Amino acid sequence: MGFADFKVLCEKLSQVLSKEGVSIRPYHDSSLQYFNSLTPSQQERAYKTLRDYVDICESAQAEQSSLKDSERFCRRALERWGLSIASDFFLTVKPEDCVEIYTDEGFQIFRNLRFFEMSSYSVEELYSVEWWKLFGRDPEVTEKIFSMCLQTLQGRIPGTLKFDIAEHEVWEKNSDEKRRFLIHPKVGSALHREGKILGFLVAQGVRKI
């Protein structure tokens, strides 16, 4: 794993998503400044996370399964990682919602197609920069979301978590376009494997301002 391998993966994901009608740049500059600023262990994590995502996308497309089917796409990722979720999680999730998977350390490892449709960041940025450095929101809202997610990770909210958080503004901090969105957190679920909680899944409504 190295610079060249990560660069190829960025280009490959850009090509994969273009087949679904989603345009995203693989990187801003071929020097990969964001990836190269990471420590070796951070580079390894970024590479592995992106490789997994590309593999999941390509396996779905090989079976002629549209990535726009969020539930099927997400369940494919969960199956790959051996993770299970609350059985009723997808009952209220709509095709236009963003669905994301986070590890128990808070790193984002999966995004459905809707996320890429809305964001203007490059593949390199999304996989080399922590999400909290890319997006901003009111600190009080962030604290409330973090508290609810932490309770889920601690196993204190069994089943599907229903967010009691109103629609609020989220913005891209460092992109060229500085896109702004209205986000409505809807539901969340702990991710289980062999009795352990290893992360969480969240779905939220999103519309561009």
N, C-alpha and C positions, 0 to 999 in steps of 0.2 A: 504493500500500500504506500502511495506517495502522491506527490503533486500531480503527475501525469494521470494516474488512475482516477483521482478525484475530479480532475478536469474532464476526463472522458465521461464520467458519470453525470456531471452537470449538463454536458451536451446531450447525453442520451435521454435524461429526463425531459429536457426541453423538447426533444424530438417526439418523445412518447406523448407528452401533453398536447403537442400540436396536432396529433392524430385525433384528439378529442375536441379540437377547436379552441384550445386554450394557448395563448401566446405568452411565453415567459422567457426572459433572457437567461442563458446558462450562467453568465457572469458579466460584470461591467468591463473588466479588462483581463486579458489572457494571462496576466501575471498572478492572478488570484490573490490579491492583497489581503483579503479577509482570511482565507484559509491559511495563508503563510504566516499570519500573525498569531496563529494558535500554537500551543505547546504540542509536542508529539502525541501525548495521550488524548488531547482534545481533537487533534487531526484524525486520530484513529476512530474516535467516537463519531465524528462528523462523516467520515468515509463509510463506516459500517451502517450508520443510520440511513444515509443516502443510498447505499447499495441495496439494503433491504427494501427500501421504498421502490426503487427502480425494478427490482426483481418481482415485487408484488404487482406492480403495474403491468409489466411485460407478460407475466403469467396470466393475468386477467385478459389482456388483449389477445393472447395466443388462443384463448378459449372463446374469443369474440364476445367477451363480457364488457359492457360499457363501464367505464370508470365513473360515469355520471350516476350510476346506481349506488348511492352512498352506503346503504346498508350492506349490500353484497360486497362492495369494495372494502368496507371496514371489517366485516366479518372475515374476509380473506386474510387481512393483516393480523387479526386476533388469532386466527387459526395457525398462522405461520409462527407466532410467538407463544402459542399454547396458553392463551389468556381467555378467561371467561368474564362475562359481564352480567348485570341484572337482566333478567329475562324480558322485562317490559321496557327496556331503555328506548328502543326504536319506535314504540307505539305513537309517540307524539313528534317524532323527528320528520321534518318535511324535506323534499328534494333540494330546496333552496337554502337549507341551513348549513352552517359550517360544522363539521365534525372533526375533532382533534383528539389525539392520544398523547398523554404525557407519562413519563416515568415517575417513580416515587421521589426522584430528585428534582422534578419539575422541568425536565427537558422534553421538548416537543419532538415526537418521533413519527407522527402520522398526521396528515391533513387530507381531507377529502378534496375533490376537484373544485368545489365551491370556493375553498380558501384561495386556491391559485387563480381562480377567476377574478377575485376581488383584490388581491395584493399586487403591488407593482415592484416588489423586491425581486432580485435575481435568485436563481437556485443557489448559487454560492453563498449569498447573504443569509438565506433562510436556513442553511445547514451549517454555517460557520459562525453565526452571531446569535447569542441567546435571544429568545423572543422578547424578553422584557427590555432589551436594549433597542429593539426594532419598533415596538409599539408602545404608545402612551395612553393613559386614561387617568381620571381623577383618582388620587391616592386613596381616598376613603372607599371608593368602589373596589379598587384593587385589594385593599385590606379585607373587605367583606368577602370577596370571591375567594381569596387565599384562605380565609378562616373556614369557609364551607368545604373547600377542597381538602384542607388538612383534616377536618373531621371525617371526611370520607376515607382518606388514606389511613386514618387511625381505626377504621372500622366502627366508628360511632354512628354512622348513617348507613344502615343496611339497605339493600335494594337500590332503587333509583332515587337520586337526589334531585329534588325540584327546587331550582334557584328562586329565591324571593328577592330578585334584583331587577329594578326597572331598566328599560332601554336607556343606554347612555352612549356617549361619544368615545370612540377610539381612533387614534391617528398614527400614521407612519412617521416615526421620528426622523429618519435619516435617508429616506428615499428621494429620488429626484422629483417625483410627482407629489409627494406629501399627501397621499390620499387620506380621506377621513371617512369614517363609517359610523353608523348607528348599530350598536350591538345589544342583543337581548339574550342573556344566558337563559337556557331553558332547562336542560336536564344533564345530570352527570351520573357516573357509576364508577365504583372501584373496579380495578382489574385484578382478577384472582388467578393464581396458579398454585396448585397443590396446597391450598389452604392459606397461602400468603398473599397479601396485597402488594402488588408490584407497580401500581400506577393508577391512573384514572382516565376516563373517557368523558368528553363533554360535547354537548351540541348547543349551538346558539344561533339565533336568527341574526342576519346581517344584511344591511343595505348601505349602499354608497351614498354619501352626501353630495 
